[in-house]
Amino acid sequence: MENSDRYNIFLIGNNPQEISTMESNLSKYHRMDFIADVGFDLRDSLSKVFKQKPNYILLDDCYPLIQVRRFIQRIRNNRQTEEIPIALLKSSNRHVRIDGIQDFFLKDNFSADRLFHGIKNSRKIRRTQIVLYRLNKKRRRQYQNLKYSIKNLFSG
């Protein structure tokens, strides 16, 4: 985790009652001092994420899938926010594949303790994904350069 005792979580959802209940549960957690900020609209939340750069984003699955994917893509395409782990807070256990999500939590089973352990795992996973992505990008570039050199060698 971080060296500090405080951990900034950004909760995004459209149900104020659910979000405030989660925020209250996080504030009572004894193993870590969670500081929760809340967003209800994806567009406003995106600008807050870029400004505040939270340690973790917990996103409710209540939004249309295309908007969620666009939101995540914008965060991942920004160099300053690409490492922020994102977890999806789900109402049901149905499987939905969304690139850029490191973890899932069911709303019925959500607890600060599960979030604490999820954060530890998600940060490791996200950092590993970034390293592998950058290595893959570098290798592809090297492959393209080699392919171009070989093509020039035999065509000239």
Phi, psi and omega per residue, in radians:
M1 nan -2.889 3.140
E2 -1.460 2.865 3.079
N3 -1.254 -0.505 -3.109
S4 -1.421 2.817 3.129
D5 -1.464 -0.148 -3.083
R6 -1.783 2.469 -3.130
Y7 -2.353 2.047 -3.080
N8 -1.459 2.054 3.119
I9 -1.948 2.367 3.071
F10 -1.918 1.993 -3.140
L11 -1.691 2.234 -3.138
I12 -2.200 2.146 3.124
G13 -2.934 2.923 -3.097
N14 -1.857 0.066 3.119
N15 -1.917 1.783 -3.085
P16 -1.003 -0.600 -3.121
Q17 -1.182 -0.804 3.109
E18 -1.080 -0.806 -3.090
I19 -1.127 -0.737 -3.139
S20 -1.189 -0.570 3.066
T21 -1.131 -0.772 3.106
M22 -1.109 -0.757 3.133
E23 -1.054 -0.722 3.116
S24 -1.127 -0.763 3.100
N25 -1.059 -0.704 3.138
L26 -1.176 -0.656 -3.102
S27 -1.202 -0.385 -3.134
K28 -1.586 -0.049 -3.059
Y29 -1.228 2.359 -3.027
H30 -1.612 -0.365 -3.067
R31 -1.455 -0.326 -3.110
M32 -2.727 2.601 3.118
D33 -1.601 1.741 3.107
F34 -1.493 2.295 3.005
I35 -1.943 1.991 -3.060
A36 -1.813 2.320 2.968
D37 -1.989 2.682 -3.002
V38 -2.187 2.466 3.024
G39 -2.354 2.478 -3.125
F40 -1.955 -0.324 -3.117
D41 -2.079 2.338 -3.077
L42 -1.108 -0.673 -3.115
R43 -1.155 -0.820 3.100
D44 -1.139 -0.667 3.139
S45 -1.112 -0.652 3.128
L46 -1.073 -0.787 3.136
S47 -1.161 -0.606 3.081
K48 -1.155 -0.701 3.125
V49 -1.076 -0.758 3.135
F50 -1.127 -0.612 -3.139
K51 -1.365 -0.798 -2.989
Q52 -1.593 -0.425 -3.105
K53 0.816 1.189 -3.130
P54 -1.159 2.903 3.116
N55 -1.376 -0.384 -3.028
Y56 -2.772 2.500 3.108
I57 -2.081 2.251 3.082
L58 -2.012 1.932 -2.989
L59 -1.940 2.181 3.112
D60 -1.260 2.552 -3.123
D61 -1.485 0.268 -3.070
C62 -1.316 -0.240 -3.096
Y63 -1.531 2.721 3.071
P64 -1.014 2.472 -3.049
L65 -0.977 -0.703 -3.120
I66 -1.129 -0.637 3.103
Q67 -1.217 -0.670 3.102
V68 -1.111 -0.793 3.130
R69 -1.088 -0.724 3.119
R70 -1.127 -0.735 3.109
F71 -1.031 -0.862 -3.130
I72 -1.126 -0.727 3.140
Q73 -1.068 -0.708 3.125
R74 -1.125 -0.677 3.109
I75 -1.180 -0.749 -3.110
R76 -1.218 -0.473 -3.118
N77 -1.469 -0.076 3.118
N78 -1.747 2.146 -3.064
R79 -1.028 -0.558 -3.095
Q80 -1.386 -0.342 -3.082
T81 -2.067 -0.005 -3.044
E82 -1.104 -0.430 -3.089
E83 -1.546 -0.094 -3.109
I84 -1.232 2.107 3.094
P85 -1.199 2.498 3.124
I86 -2.181 2.269 3.075
A87 -2.044 2.577 3.125
L88 -1.789 2.268 3.090
L89 -1.687 1.953 -2.983
K90 -1.860 2.565 3.077
S91 -1.475 -0.502 -3.114
S92 -2.332 2.964 -3.105
N93 -1.602 0.276 3.124
R94 -1.203 2.550 -3.063
H95 -1.493 2.213 3.030
V96 -2.343 2.214 -3.126
R97 -1.609 2.111 3.096
I98 -2.322 2.040 3.100
D99 -1.144 2.451 3.096
G100 1.692 -0.075 3.103
I101 -1.652 2.248 -3.139
Q102 -1.662 -0.400 -3.052
D103 -2.688 2.834 3.090
F104 -2.273 2.497 3.022
F105 -2.271 2.370 3.019
L106 -1.448 2.374 -3.114
K107 -1.022 -0.684 -3.108
D108 -1.146 -0.513 -3.087
N109 -1.854 0.185 -3.058
F110 -1.205 2.343 3.036
S111 -2.603 2.794 3.126
A112 -1.128 -0.604 3.132
D113 -1.143 -0.743 3.083
R114 -1.110 -0.691 3.107
L115 -1.110 -0.761 3.122
F116 -0.962 -0.864 3.138
H117 -1.221 -0.615 3.075
G118 -1.112 -0.684 3.123
I119 -1.108 -0.807 3.132
K120 -0.992 -0.806 -3.129
N121 -1.227 -0.729 -3.072
S122 -1.126 -0.673 3.130
R123 -1.107 -0.720 3.108
K124 -1.132 -0.787 -3.138
I125 -1.075 -0.805 -3.096
R126 -1.104 -0.763 3.126
R127 -1.099 -0.700 3.104
T128 -1.121 -0.746 3.106
Q129 -1.025 -0.752 -3.109
I130 -1.142 -0.780 3.121
V131 -1.056 -0.815 -3.133
L132 -1.134 -0.680 3.111
Y133 -1.084 -0.804 -3.129
R134 -1.153 -0.695 3.093
L135 -1.118 -0.746 3.122
N136 -1.083 -0.760 3.133
K137 -1.095 -0.732 3.123
K138 -1.116 -0.780 -3.132
R139 -1.141 -0.680 3.096
R140 -1.096 -0.707 3.116
R141 -1.124 -0.741 3.101
Q142 -1.101 -0.718 3.107
Y143 -1.081 -0.778 3.130
Q144 -1.092 -0.715 3.111
N145 -1.135 -0.728 3.113
L146 -1.133 -0.755 3.116
K147 -1.063 -0.745 3.120
Y148 -1.132 -0.749 -3.141
S149 -1.112 -0.733 3.137
I150 -1.166 -0.700 3.127
K151 -1.075 -0.776 3.118
N152 -1.172 -0.608 -3.138
L153 -1.110 -0.730 -3.085
F154 -1.578 -0.297 -3.122
S155 -1.612 -0.264 -3.056
G156 -1.898 nan nan
